[in-house]
């Protein structure tokens, strides 16, 4: 997969979820709190930090839609020319 993106492996039963940062053919990973509001804030922060606004989320459907809803709401409170796009995988 050569596309630049954040790939989130959300685990609702763990304290942390894994975020893969795929950029310029290099892959690195970080852990973030699995609490949906905290994860949402982390994703916005990483999107801005790495300039990666395309995200693929590996999660159960109900968690995906809750994460997407909260992230979109949080983004409204911040100015950014770029908007995060999320899709489930």
PyMOL Python script that loads the backbone (N, CA, C, O; Angstrom):
from pymol import cmd

cmd.read_pdbstr("""\
ATOM      1  N   UNK A   1       0.852  -1.168   0.000  1.00  0.00           N
ATOM      2  CA  UNK A   1       0.000   0.000   0.000  1.00  0.00           C
ATOM      3  C   UNK A   1       0.900   1.235   0.000  1.00  0.00           C
ATOM      4  O   UNK A   1       1.625   1.471   0.966  1.00  0.00           O
ATOM      5  N   UNK A   2       0.858   2.018  -1.071  1.00  0.00           N
ATOM      6  CA  UNK A   2       1.749   3.159  -1.186  1.00  0.00           C
ATOM      7  C   UNK A   2       1.062   4.488  -0.908  1.00  0.00           C
ATOM      8  O   UNK A   2       1.704   5.537  -0.943  1.00  0.00           O
ATOM      9  N   UNK A   3      -0.222   4.453  -0.637  1.00  0.00           N
ATOM     10  CA  UNK A   3      -0.975   5.659  -0.377  1.00  0.00           C
ATOM     11  C   UNK A   3      -0.580   6.244   0.983  1.00  0.00           C
ATOM     12  O   UNK A   3      -0.424   5.510   1.959  1.00  0.00           O
ATOM     13  N   UNK A   4      -0.419   7.568   1.039  1.00  0.00           N
ATOM     14  CA  UNK A   4      -0.125   8.233   2.307  1.00  0.00           C
ATOM     15  C   UNK A   4      -1.416   8.356   3.112  1.00  0.00           C
ATOM     16  O   UNK A   4      -2.413   8.889   2.624  1.00  0.00           O
ATOM     17  N   UNK A   5      -1.389   7.863   4.337  1.00  0.00           N
ATOM     18  CA  UNK A   5      -2.600   7.888   5.167  1.00  0.00           C
ATOM     19  C   UNK A   5      -2.269   7.519   6.599  1.00  0.00           C
ATOM     20  O   UNK A   5      -1.162   7.091   6.924  1.00  0.00           O
ATOM     21  N   UNK A   6      -3.275   7.701   7.441  1.00  0.00           N
ATOM     22  CA  UNK A   6      -3.258   7.155   8.788  1.00  0.00           C
ATOM     23  C   UNK A   6      -4.194   5.950   8.768  1.00  0.00           C
ATOM     24  O   UNK A   6      -5.343   6.055   8.340  1.00  0.00           O
ATOM     25  N   UNK A   7      -3.704   4.830   9.223  1.00  0.00           N
ATOM     26  CA  UNK A   7      -4.505   3.608   9.302  1.00  0.00           C
ATOM     27  C   UNK A   7      -4.684   3.288  10.781  1.00  0.00           C
ATOM     28  O   UNK A   7      -3.711   3.052  11.498  1.00  0.00           O
ATOM     29  N   UNK A   8      -5.927   3.282  11.225  1.00  0.00           N
ATOM     30  CA  UNK A   8      -6.229   3.105  12.642  1.00  0.00           C
ATOM     31  C   UNK A   8      -6.774   1.704  12.873  1.00  0.00           C
ATOM     32  O   UNK A   8      -7.772   1.304  12.273  1.00  0.00           O
ATOM     33  N   UNK A   9      -6.109   0.971  13.746  1.00  0.00           N
ATOM     34  CA  UNK A   9      -6.580  -0.352  14.157  1.00  0.00           C
ATOM     35  C   UNK A   9      -7.199  -0.175  15.541  1.00  0.00           C
ATOM     36  O   UNK A   9      -6.526  -0.296  16.565  1.00  0.00           O
ATOM     37  N   UNK A  10      -8.501   0.116  15.541  1.00  0.00           N
ATOM     38  CA  UNK A  10      -9.207   0.433  16.780  1.00  0.00           C
ATOM     39  C   UNK A  10      -9.570  -0.842  17.527  1.00  0.00           C
ATOM     40  O   UNK A  10     -10.153  -1.766  16.960  1.00  0.00           O
ATOM     41  N   UNK A  11      -9.219  -0.877  18.801  1.00  0.00           N
ATOM     42  CA  UNK A  11      -9.556  -2.023  19.640  1.00  0.00           C
ATOM     43  C   UNK A  11     -10.411  -1.527  20.805  1.00  0.00           C
ATOM     44  O   UNK A  11      -9.885  -0.933  21.747  1.00  0.00           O
ATOM     45  N   UNK A  12     -11.718  -1.763  20.752  1.00  0.00           N
ATOM     46  CA  UNK A  12     -12.592  -1.243  21.810  1.00  0.00           C
ATOM     47  C   UNK A  12     -12.384  -1.913  23.164  1.00  0.00           C
ATOM     48  O   UNK A  12     -12.870  -1.418  24.181  1.00  0.00           O
ATOM     49  N   UNK A  13     -11.669  -3.030  23.185  1.00  0.00           N
ATOM     50  CA  UNK A  13     -11.473  -3.763  24.438  1.00  0.00           C
ATOM     51  C   UNK A  13     -10.096  -3.546  25.056  1.00  0.00           C
ATOM     52  O   UNK A  13      -9.798  -4.102  26.113  1.00  0.00           O
ATOM     53  N   UNK A  14      -9.269  -2.756  24.417  1.00  0.00           N
ATOM     54  CA  UNK A  14      -7.918  -2.488  24.919  1.00  0.00           C
ATOM     55  C   UNK A  14      -7.816  -1.033  25.365  1.00  0.00           C
ATOM     56  O   UNK A  14      -8.635  -0.194  24.993  1.00  0.00           O
ATOM     57  N   UNK A  15      -6.815  -0.759  26.153  1.00  0.00           N
ATOM     58  CA  UNK A  15      -6.568   0.621  26.582  1.00  0.00           C
ATOM     59  C   UNK A  15      -6.111   1.494  25.424  1.00  0.00           C
ATOM     60  O   UNK A  15      -6.459   2.673  25.348  1.00  0.00           O
ATOM     61  N   UNK A  16      -5.334   0.911  24.529  1.00  0.00           N
ATOM     62  CA  UNK A  16      -4.767   1.664  23.411  1.00  0.00           C
ATOM     63  C   UNK A  16      -5.116   1.017  22.084  1.00  0.00           C
ATOM     64  O   UNK A  16      -5.327  -0.191  21.990  1.00  0.00           O
ATOM     65  N   UNK A  17      -5.168   1.857  21.066  1.00  0.00           N
ATOM     66  CA  UNK A  17      -5.336   1.410  19.693  1.00  0.00           C
ATOM     67  C   UNK A  17      -4.095   1.818  18.905  1.00  0.00           C
ATOM     68  O   UNK A  17      -3.430   2.799  19.237  1.00  0.00           O
ATOM     69  N   UNK A  18      -3.800   1.067  17.878  1.00  0.00           N
ATOM     70  CA  UNK A  18      -2.595   1.305  17.071  1.00  0.00           C
ATOM     71  C   UNK A  18      -2.934   2.213  15.893  1.00  0.00           C
ATOM     72  O   UNK A  18      -3.945   2.017  15.219  1.00  0.00           O
ATOM     73  N   UNK A  19      -2.085   3.203  15.652  1.00  0.00           N
ATOM     74  CA  UNK A  19      -2.217   4.080  14.493  1.00  0.00           C
ATOM     75  C   UNK A  19      -0.971   3.895  13.638  1.00  0.00           C
ATOM     76  O   UNK A  19       0.145   4.142  14.094  1.00  0.00           O
ATOM     77  N   UNK A  20      -1.164   3.463  12.412  1.00  0.00           N
ATOM     78  CA  UNK A  20      -0.053   3.330  11.466  1.00  0.00           C
ATOM     79  C   UNK A  20       0.022   4.599  10.642  1.00  0.00           C
ATOM     80  O   UNK A  20      -0.977   5.057  10.087  1.00  0.00           O
ATOM     81  N   UNK A  21       1.209   5.157  10.570  1.00  0.00           N
ATOM     82  CA  UNK A  21       1.440   6.365   9.778  1.00  0.00           C
ATOM     83  C   UNK A  21       2.166   5.910   8.519  1.00  0.00           C
ATOM     84  O   UNK A  21       3.306   5.449   8.582  1.00  0.00           O
ATOM     85  N   UNK A  22       1.501   6.041   7.381  1.00  0.00           N
ATOM     86  CA  UNK A  22       2.085   5.614   6.118  1.00  0.00           C
ATOM     87  C   UNK A  22       2.306   6.865   5.270  1.00  0.00           C
ATOM     88  O   UNK A  22       1.365   7.505   4.801  1.00  0.00           O
ATOM     89  N   UNK A  23       3.595   7.187   5.091  1.00  0.00           N
ATOM     90  CA  UNK A  23       3.936   8.419   4.407  1.00  0.00           C
ATOM     91  C   UNK A  23       5.229   8.231   3.626  1.00  0.00           C
ATOM     92  O   UNK A  23       6.239   7.788   4.173  1.00  0.00           O
ATOM     93  N   UNK A  24       5.188   8.570   2.350  1.00  0.00           N
ATOM     94  CA  UNK A  24       6.357   8.484   1.469  1.00  0.00           C
ATOM     95  C   UNK A  24       6.985   7.090   1.471  1.00  0.00           C
ATOM     96  O   UNK A  24       8.208   6.953   1.448  1.00  0.00           O
ATOM     97  N   UNK A  25       6.148   6.066   1.499  1.00  0.00           N
ATOM     98  CA  UNK A  25       6.636   4.695   1.472  1.00  0.00           C
ATOM     99  C   UNK A  25       7.201   4.198   2.785  1.00  0.00           C
ATOM    100  O   UNK A  25       7.678   3.066   2.856  1.00  0.00           O
ATOM    101  N   UNK A  26       7.159   5.016   3.827  1.00  0.00           N
ATOM    102  CA  UNK A  26       7.675   4.636   5.139  1.00  0.00           C
ATOM    103  C   UNK A  26       6.482   4.424   6.075  1.00  0.00           C
ATOM    104  O   UNK A  26       5.521   5.193   6.069  1.00  0.00           O
ATOM    105  N   UNK A  27       6.569   3.374   6.867  1.00  0.00           N
ATOM    106  CA  UNK A  27       5.495   3.077   7.801  1.00  0.00           C
ATOM    107  C   UNK A  27       6.043   3.104   9.220  1.00  0.00           C
ATOM    108  O   UNK A  27       7.063   2.485   9.520  1.00  0.00           O
ATOM    109  N   UNK A  28       5.353   3.828  10.080  1.00  0.00           N
ATOM    110  CA  UNK A  28       5.685   3.842  11.498  1.00  0.00           C
ATOM    111  C   UNK A  28       4.375   3.720  12.264  1.00  0.00           C
ATOM    112  O   UNK A  28       3.298   3.895  11.695  1.00  0.00           O
ATOM    113  N   UNK A  29       4.471   3.423  13.545  1.00  0.00           N
ATOM    114  CA  UNK A  29       3.241   3.262  14.320  1.00  0.00           C
ATOM    115  C   UNK A  29       3.359   3.943  15.673  1.00  0.00           C
ATOM    116  O   UNK A  29       4.446   4.117  16.224  1.00  0.00           O
ATOM    117  N   UNK A  30       2.207   4.317  16.176  1.00  0.00           N
ATOM    118  CA  UNK A  30       2.089   4.919  17.495  1.00  0.00           C
ATOM    119  C   UNK A  30       0.827   4.355  18.137  1.00  0.00           C
ATOM    120  O   UNK A  30      -0.063   3.865  17.442  1.00  0.00           O
ATOM    121  N   UNK A  31       0.754   4.423  19.430  1.00  0.00           N
ATOM    122  CA  UNK A  31      -0.437   3.995  20.149  1.00  0.00           C
ATOM    123  C   UNK A  31      -1.171   5.225  20.656  1.00  0.00           C
ATOM    124  O   UNK A  31      -0.558   6.232  21.008  1.00  0.00           O
ATOM    125  N   UNK A  32      -2.494   5.126  20.687  1.00  0.00           N
ATOM    126  CA  UNK A  32      -3.322   6.204  21.208  1.00  0.00           C
ATOM    127  C   UNK A  32      -4.425   5.584  22.060  1.00  0.00           C
ATOM    128  O   UNK A  32      -4.818   4.437  21.851  1.00  0.00           O
ATOM    129  N   UNK A  33      -4.903   6.337  22.996  1.00  0.00           N
ATOM    130  CA  UNK A  33      -5.967   5.891  23.890  1.00  0.00           C
ATOM    131  C   UNK A  33      -7.187   5.443  23.082  1.00  0.00           C
ATOM    132  O   UNK A  33      -7.582   6.119  22.132  1.00  0.00           O
ATOM    133  N   UNK A  34      -7.777   4.321  23.452  1.00  0.00           N
ATOM    134  CA  UNK A  34      -8.945   3.799  22.737  1.00  0.00           C
ATOM    135  C   UNK A  34     -10.253   4.499  23.098  1.00  0.00           C
ATOM    136  O   UNK A  34     -11.275   4.263  22.454  1.00  0.00           O
ATOM    137  N   UNK A  35     -10.236   5.339  24.097  1.00  0.00           N
ATOM    138  CA  UNK A  35     -11.416   6.129  24.422  1.00  0.00           C
ATOM    139  C   UNK A  35     -11.750   7.003  23.207  1.00  0.00           C
ATOM    140  O   UNK A  35     -10.905   7.778  22.760  1.00  0.00           O
ATOM    141  N   UNK A  36     -12.952   6.890  22.676  1.00  0.00           N
ATOM    142  CA  UNK A  36     -13.272   7.521  21.394  1.00  0.00           C
ATOM    143  C   UNK A  36     -13.029   9.033  21.387  1.00  0.00           C
ATOM    144  O   UNK A  36     -12.407   9.511  20.439  1.00  0.00           O
ATOM    145  N   UNK A  37     -13.471   9.816  22.369  1.00  0.00           N
ATOM    146  CA  UNK A  37     -13.172  11.254  22.334  1.00  0.00           C
ATOM    147  C   UNK A  37     -11.664  11.551  22.358  1.00  0.00           C
ATOM    148  O   UNK A  37     -11.199  12.457  21.666  1.00  0.00           O
ATOM    149  N   UNK A  38     -10.909  10.795  23.146  1.00  0.00           N
ATOM    150  CA  UNK A  38      -9.458  10.993  23.199  1.00  0.00           C
ATOM    151  C   UNK A  38      -8.793  10.562  21.892  1.00  0.00           C
ATOM    152  O   UNK A  38      -7.876  11.228  21.410  1.00  0.00           O
ATOM    153  N   UNK A  39      -9.249   9.465  21.327  1.00  0.00           N
ATOM    154  CA  UNK A  39      -8.714   8.997  20.050  1.00  0.00           C
ATOM    155  C   UNK A  39      -8.996  10.015  18.954  1.00  0.00           C
ATOM    156  O   UNK A  39      -8.142  10.272  18.105  1.00  0.00           O
ATOM    157  N   UNK A  40     -10.176  10.585  18.972  1.00  0.00           N
ATOM    158  CA  UNK A  40     -10.538  11.605  17.990  1.00  0.00           C
ATOM    159  C   UNK A  40      -9.587  12.801  18.058  1.00  0.00           C
ATOM    160  O   UNK A  40      -9.105  13.272  17.028  1.00  0.00           O
ATOM    161  N   UNK A  41      -9.320  13.285  19.255  1.00  0.00           N
ATOM    162  CA  UNK A  41      -8.386  14.412  19.424  1.00  0.00           C
ATOM    163  C   UNK A  41      -6.991  14.036  18.931  1.00  0.00           C
ATOM    164  O   UNK A  41      -6.313  14.838  18.288  1.00  0.00           O
ATOM    165  N   UNK A  42      -6.570  12.810  19.238  1.00  0.00           N
ATOM    166  CA  UNK A  42      -5.246  12.355  18.787  1.00  0.00           C
ATOM    167  C   UNK A  42      -5.188  12.294  17.269  1.00  0.00           C
ATOM    168  O   UNK A  42      -4.189  12.695  16.672  1.00  0.00           O
ATOM    169  N   UNK A  43      -6.244  11.797  16.638  1.00  0.00           N
ATOM    170  CA  UNK A  43      -6.247  11.697  15.177  1.00  0.00           C
ATOM    171  C   UNK A  43      -6.190  13.066  14.517  1.00  0.00           C
ATOM    172  O   UNK A  43      -5.494  13.241  13.517  1.00  0.00           O
ATOM    173  N   UNK A  44      -6.900  14.022  15.056  1.00  0.00           N
ATOM    174  CA  UNK A  44      -6.844  15.386  14.521  1.00  0.00           C
ATOM    175  C   UNK A  44      -5.433  15.936  14.670  1.00  0.00           C
ATOM    176  O   UNK A  44      -4.897  16.545  13.745  1.00  0.00           O
ATOM    177  N   UNK A  45      -4.838  15.721  15.828  1.00  0.00           N
ATOM    178  CA  UNK A  45      -3.478  16.190  16.076  1.00  0.00           C
ATOM    179  C   UNK A  45      -2.480  15.547  15.112  1.00  0.00           C
ATOM    180  O   UNK A  45      -1.643  16.242  14.536  1.00  0.00           O
ATOM    181  N   UNK A  46      -2.561  14.232  14.932  1.00  0.00           N
ATOM    182  CA  UNK A  46      -1.639  13.536  14.024  1.00  0.00           C
ATOM    183  C   UNK A  46      -1.881  13.945  12.578  1.00  0.00           C
ATOM    184  O   UNK A  46      -0.930  14.068  11.806  1.00  0.00           O
ATOM    185  N   UNK A  47      -3.132  14.156  12.201  1.00  0.00           N
ATOM    186  CA  UNK A  47      -3.433  14.598  10.837  1.00  0.00           C
ATOM    187  C   UNK A  47      -2.731  15.924  10.551  1.00  0.00           C
ATOM    188  O   UNK A  47      -2.130  16.104   9.492  1.00  0.00           O
ATOM    189  N   UNK A  48      -2.814  16.843  11.502  1.00  0.00           N
ATOM    190  CA  UNK A  48      -2.166  18.142  11.331  1.00  0.00           C
ATOM    191  C   UNK A  48      -0.647  18.025  11.386  1.00  0.00           C
ATOM    192  O   UNK A  48       0.057  18.656  10.597  1.00  0.00           O
ATOM    193  N   UNK A  49      -0.149  17.229  12.303  1.00  0.00           N
ATOM    194  CA  UNK A  49       1.296  17.075  12.467  1.00  0.00           C
ATOM    195  C   UNK A  49       1.955  16.458  11.236  1.00  0.00           C
ATOM    196  O   UNK A  49       3.009  16.919  10.798  1.00  0.00           O
ATOM    197  N   UNK A  50       1.342  15.424  10.682  1.00  0.00           N
ATOM    198  CA  UNK A  50       1.928  14.713   9.551  1.00  0.00           C
ATOM    199  C   UNK A  50       1.349  15.140   8.209  1.00  0.00           C
ATOM    200  O   UNK A  50       1.767  14.639   7.166  1.00  0.00           O
ATOM    201  N   UNK A  51       0.391  16.063   8.228  1.00  0.00           N
ATOM    202  CA  UNK A  51      -0.284  16.524   7.023  1.00  0.00           C
ATOM    203  C   UNK A  51      -0.915  15.345   6.272  1.00  0.00           C
ATOM    204  O   UNK A  51      -0.835  15.257   5.047  1.00  0.00           O
ATOM    205  N   UNK A  52      -1.536  14.454   7.027  1.00  0.00           N
ATOM    206  CA  UNK A  52      -2.220  13.281   6.480  1.00  0.00           C
ATOM    207  C   UNK A  52      -3.681  13.333   6.909  1.00  0.00           C
ATOM    208  O   UNK A  52      -4.001  13.091   8.073  1.00  0.00           O
ATOM    209  N   UNK A  53      -4.558  13.646   5.975  1.00  0.00           N
ATOM    210  CA  UNK A  53      -5.972  13.814   6.305  1.00  0.00           C
ATOM    211  C   UNK A  53      -6.832  12.660   5.799  1.00  0.00           C
ATOM    212  O   UNK A  53      -8.041  12.643   6.030  1.00  0.00           O
ATOM    213  N   UNK A  54      -6.229  11.707   5.119  1.00  0.00           N
ATOM    214  CA  UNK A  54      -6.919  10.517   4.651  1.00  0.00           C
ATOM    215  C   UNK A  54      -6.714   9.423   5.695  1.00  0.00           C
ATOM    216  O   UNK A  54      -5.582   9.059   6.013  1.00  0.00           O
ATOM    217  N   UNK A  55      -7.825   8.901   6.226  1.00  0.00           N
ATOM    218  CA  UNK A  55      -7.729   7.882   7.270  1.00  0.00           C
ATOM    219  C   UNK A  55      -8.591   6.684   6.921  1.00  0.00           C
ATOM    220  O   UNK A  55      -9.706   6.815   6.416  1.00  0.00           O
ATOM    221  N   UNK A  56      -8.049   5.530   7.200  1.00  0.00           N
ATOM    222  CA  UNK A  56      -8.816   4.290   7.098  1.00  0.00           C
ATOM    223  C   UNK A  56      -8.894   3.715   8.508  1.00  0.00           C
ATOM    224  O   UNK A  56      -7.892   3.615   9.216  1.00  0.00           O
ATOM    225  N   UNK A  57     -10.097   3.346   8.890  1.00  0.00           N
ATOM    226  CA  UNK A  57     -10.345   2.905  10.252  1.00  0.00           C
ATOM    227  C   UNK A  57     -10.777   1.440  10.238  1.00  0.00           C
ATOM    228  O   UNK A  57     -11.757   1.070   9.592  1.00  0.00           O
ATOM    229  N   UNK A  58     -10.030   0.625  10.959  1.00  0.00           N
ATOM    230  CA  UNK A  58     -10.400  -0.776  11.119  1.00  0.00           C
ATOM    231  C   UNK A  58     -11.078  -0.883  12.478  1.00  0.00           C
ATOM    232  O   UNK A  58     -10.420  -0.889  13.518  1.00  0.00           O
ATOM    233  N   UNK A  59     -12.418  -0.968  12.449  1.00  0.00           N
ATOM    234  CA  UNK A  59     -13.191  -0.978  13.695  1.00  0.00           C
ATOM    235  C   UNK A  59     -14.591  -1.514  13.416  1.00  0.00           C
ATOM    236  O   UNK A  59     -15.043  -1.506  12.271  1.00  0.00           O
ATOM    237  N   UNK A  60     -15.278  -1.979  14.459  1.00  0.00           N
ATOM    238  CA  UNK A  60     -16.683  -2.331  14.280  1.00  0.00           C
ATOM    239  C   UNK A  60     -17.464  -1.103  13.788  1.00  0.00           C
ATOM    240  O   UNK A  60     -17.128   0.028  14.138  1.00  0.00           O
ATOM    241  N   UNK A  61     -18.485  -1.326  12.994  1.00  0.00           N
ATOM    242  CA  UNK A  61     -19.219  -0.243  12.332  1.00  0.00           C
ATOM    243  C   UNK A  61     -19.727   0.807  13.313  1.00  0.00           C
ATOM    244  O   UNK A  61     -19.577   2.001  13.056  1.00  0.00           O
ATOM    245  N   UNK A  62     -20.319   0.396  14.423  1.00  0.00           N
ATOM    246  CA  UNK A  62     -20.870   1.376  15.364  1.00  0.00           C
ATOM    247  C   UNK A  62     -19.774   2.258  15.973  1.00  0.00           C
ATOM    248  O   UNK A  62     -19.999   3.448  16.191  1.00  0.00           O
ATOM    249  N   UNK A  63     -18.613   1.704  16.246  1.00  0.00           N
ATOM    250  CA  UNK A  63     -17.498   2.504  16.766  1.00  0.00           C
ATOM    251  C   UNK A  63     -16.972   3.456  15.688  1.00  0.00           C
ATOM    252  O   UNK A  63     -16.635   4.604  15.974  1.00  0.00           O
ATOM    253  N   UNK A  64     -16.906   2.966  14.450  1.00  0.00           N
ATOM    254  CA  UNK A  64     -16.440   3.811  13.340  1.00  0.00           C
ATOM    255  C   UNK A  64     -17.320   5.052  13.222  1.00  0.00           C
ATOM    256  O   UNK A  64     -16.805   6.168  13.158  1.00  0.00           O
ATOM    257  N   UNK A  65     -18.632   4.872  13.193  1.00  0.00           N
ATOM    258  CA  UNK A  65     -19.526   6.023  13.019  1.00  0.00           C
ATOM    259  C   UNK A  65     -19.482   6.971  14.216  1.00  0.00           C
ATOM    260  O   UNK A  65     -19.608   8.183  14.043  1.00  0.00           O
ATOM    261  N   UNK A  66     -19.308   6.450  15.401  1.00  0.00           N
ATOM    262  CA  UNK A  66     -19.174   7.316  16.574  1.00  0.00           C
ATOM    263  C   UNK A  66     -17.859   8.106  16.509  1.00  0.00           C
ATOM    264  O   UNK A  66     -17.845   9.301  16.803  1.00  0.00           O
ATOM    265  N   UNK A  67     -16.772   7.458  16.133  1.00  0.00           N
ATOM    266  CA  UNK A  67     -15.488   8.138  15.987  1.00  0.00           C
ATOM    267  C   UNK A  67     -15.570   9.209  14.906  1.00  0.00           C
ATOM    268  O   UNK A  67     -15.075  10.321  15.090  1.00  0.00           O
ATOM    269  N   UNK A  68     -16.185   8.879  13.794  1.00  0.00           N
ATOM    270  CA  UNK A  68     -16.322   9.837  12.691  1.00  0.00           C
ATOM    271  C   UNK A  68     -17.155  11.041  13.124  1.00  0.00           C
ATOM    272  O   UNK A  68     -16.796  12.180  12.826  1.00  0.00           O
ATOM    273  N   UNK A  69     -18.261  10.798  13.821  1.00  0.00           N
ATOM    274  CA  UNK A  69     -19.132  11.886  14.278  1.00  0.00           C
ATOM    275  C   UNK A  69     -18.393  12.827  15.231  1.00  0.00           C
ATOM    276  O   UNK A  69     -18.453  14.048  15.083  1.00  0.00           O
ATOM    277  N   UNK A  70     -17.708  12.255  16.193  1.00  0.00           N
ATOM    278  CA  UNK A  70     -16.981  13.073  17.175  1.00  0.00           C
ATOM    279  C   UNK A  70     -15.840  13.836  16.510  1.00  0.00           C
ATOM    280  O   UNK A  70     -15.601  15.000  16.833  1.00  0.00           O
ATOM    281  N   UNK A  71     -15.138  13.192  15.588  1.00  0.00           N
ATOM    282  CA  UNK A  71     -14.028  13.855  14.892  1.00  0.00           C
ATOM    283  C   UNK A  71     -14.539  15.024  14.054  1.00  0.00           C
ATOM    284  O   UNK A  71     -13.938  16.098  14.070  1.00  0.00           O
ATOM    285  N   UNK A  72     -15.621  14.838  13.335  1.00  0.00           N
ATOM    286  CA  UNK A  72     -16.189  15.929  12.540  1.00  0.00           C
ATOM    287  C   UNK A  72     -16.622  17.087  13.434  1.00  0.00           C
ATOM    288  O   UNK A  72     -16.435  18.250  13.077  1.00  0.00           O
ATOM    289  N   UNK A  73     -17.196  16.775  14.586  1.00  0.00           N
ATOM    290  CA  UNK A  73     -17.615  17.815  15.533  1.00  0.00           C
ATOM    291  C   UNK A  73     -16.395  18.567  16.081  1.00  0.00           C
ATOM    292  O   UNK A  73     -16.411  19.794  16.175  1.00  0.00           O
ATOM    293  N   UNK A  74     -15.345  17.833  16.440  1.00  0.00           N
ATOM    294  CA  UNK A  74     -14.108  18.464  16.947  1.00  0.00           C
ATOM    295  C   UNK A  74     -13.462  19.347  15.878  1.00  0.00           C
ATOM    296  O   UNK A  74     -12.937  20.419  16.179  1.00  0.00           O
ATOM    297  N   UNK A  75     -13.508  18.887  14.633  1.00  0.00           N
ATOM    298  CA  UNK A  75     -12.894  19.654  13.546  1.00  0.00           C
ATOM    299  C   UNK A  75     -13.575  21.000  13.343  1.00  0.00           C
ATOM    300  O   UNK A  75     -12.932  21.963  12.925  1.00  0.00           O
ATOM    301  N   UNK A  76     -14.859  21.077  13.634  1.00  0.00           N
ATOM    302  CA  UNK A  76     -15.582  22.337  13.486  1.00  0.00           C
ATOM    303  C   UNK A  76     -15.019  23.411  14.410  1.00  0.00           C
ATOM    304  O   UNK A  76     -15.118  24.603  14.119  1.00  0.00           O
ATOM    305  N   UNK A  77     -14.433  22.986  15.520  1.00  0.00           N
ATOM    306  CA  UNK A  77     -13.878  23.925  16.495  1.00  0.00           C
ATOM    307  C   UNK A  77     -12.467  24.384  16.145  1.00  0.00           C
ATOM    308  O   UNK A  77     -11.901  25.235  16.832  1.00  0.00           O
ATOM    309  N   UNK A  78     -11.901  23.828  15.087  1.00  0.00           N
ATOM    310  CA  UNK A  78     -10.526  24.165  14.707  1.00  0.00           C
ATOM    311  C   UNK A  78     -10.486  24.637  13.269  1.00  0.00           C
ATOM    312  O   UNK A  78     -11.165  24.086  12.403  1.00  0.00           O
ATOM    313  N   UNK A  79      -9.684  25.663  13.020  1.00  0.00           N
ATOM    314  CA  UNK A  79      -9.541  26.124  11.644  1.00  0.00           C
ATOM    315  C   UNK A  79      -8.504  25.269  10.935  1.00  0.00           C
ATOM    316  O   UNK A  79      -7.391  25.073  11.423  1.00  0.00           O
ATOM    317  N   UNK A  80      -8.892  24.772   9.789  1.00  0.00           N
ATOM    318  CA  UNK A  80      -7.953  24.023   8.954  1.00  0.00           C
ATOM    319  C   UNK A  80      -8.488  24.049   7.529  1.00  0.00           C
ATOM    320  O   UNK A  80      -9.685  23.871   7.301  1.00  0.00           O
ATOM    321  N   UNK A  81      -7.594  24.270   6.579  1.00  0.00           N
ATOM    322  CA  UNK A  81      -8.006  24.222   5.177  1.00  0.00           C
ATOM    323  C   UNK A  81      -8.313  22.791   4.762  1.00  0.00           C
ATOM    324  O   UNK A  81      -9.100  22.562   3.844  1.00  0.00           O
ATOM    325  N   UNK A  82      -7.702  21.844   5.426  1.00  0.00           N
ATOM    326  CA  UNK A  82      -7.894  20.432   5.107  1.00  0.00           C
ATOM    327  C   UNK A  82      -8.884  19.815   6.074  1.00  0.00           C
ATOM    328  O   UNK A  82      -8.916  20.152   7.258  1.00  0.00           O
ATOM    329  N   UNK A  83      -9.684  18.917   5.556  1.00  0.00           N
ATOM    330  CA  UNK A  83     -10.647  18.194   6.389  1.00  0.00           C
ATOM    331  C   UNK A  83     -10.316  16.708   6.346  1.00  0.00           C
ATOM    332  O   UNK A  83      -9.918  16.168   5.313  1.00  0.00           O
ATOM    333  N   UNK A  84     -10.487  16.079   7.464  1.00  0.00           N
ATOM    334  CA  UNK A  84     -10.215  14.651   7.580  1.00  0.00           C
ATOM    335  C   UNK A  84     -11.300  13.867   6.843  1.00  0.00           C
ATOM    336  O   UNK A  84     -12.492  14.144   6.980  1.00  0.00           O
ATOM    337  N   UNK A  85     -10.865  12.894   6.070  1.00  0.00           N
ATOM    338  CA  UNK A  85     -11.795  11.952   5.466  1.00  0.00           C
ATOM    339  C   UNK A  85     -11.524  10.585   6.076  1.00  0.00           C
ATOM    340  O   UNK A  85     -10.383  10.130   6.148  1.00  0.00           O
ATOM    341  N   UNK A  86     -12.589   9.948   6.507  1.00  0.00           N
ATOM    342  CA  UNK A  86     -12.475   8.634   7.145  1.00  0.00           C
ATOM    343  C   UNK A  86     -13.289   7.622   6.350  1.00  0.00           C
ATOM    344  O   UNK A  86     -14.392   7.906   5.885  1.00  0.00           O
ATOM    345  N   UNK A  87     -12.716   6.445   6.210  1.00  0.00           N
ATOM    346  CA  UNK A  87     -13.484   5.343   5.644  1.00  0.00           C
ATOM    347  C   UNK A  87     -13.183   4.094   6.444  1.00  0.00           C
ATOM    348  O   UNK A  87     -12.101   3.934   7.010  1.00  0.00           O
ATOM    349  N   UNK A  88     -14.151   3.229   6.476  1.00  0.00           N
ATOM    350  CA  UNK A  88     -14.005   2.001   7.224  1.00  0.00           C
ATOM    351  C   UNK A  88     -13.321   0.959   6.342  1.00  0.00           C
ATOM    352  O   UNK A  88     -13.545   0.903   5.133  1.00  0.00           O
ATOM    353  N   UNK A  89     -12.491   0.145   6.966  1.00  0.00           N
ATOM    354  CA  UNK A  89     -11.855  -0.927   6.190  1.00  0.00           C
ATOM    355  C   UNK A  89     -11.944  -2.238   6.953  1.00  0.00           C
ATOM    356  O   UNK A  89     -11.467  -3.266   6.471  1.00  0.00           O
TER     357      UNK A  89
END
""", "prot")
cmd.dss("prot")
cmd.show_as("cartoon", "prot")
cmd.util.cbc("prot")
cmd.orient("prot")
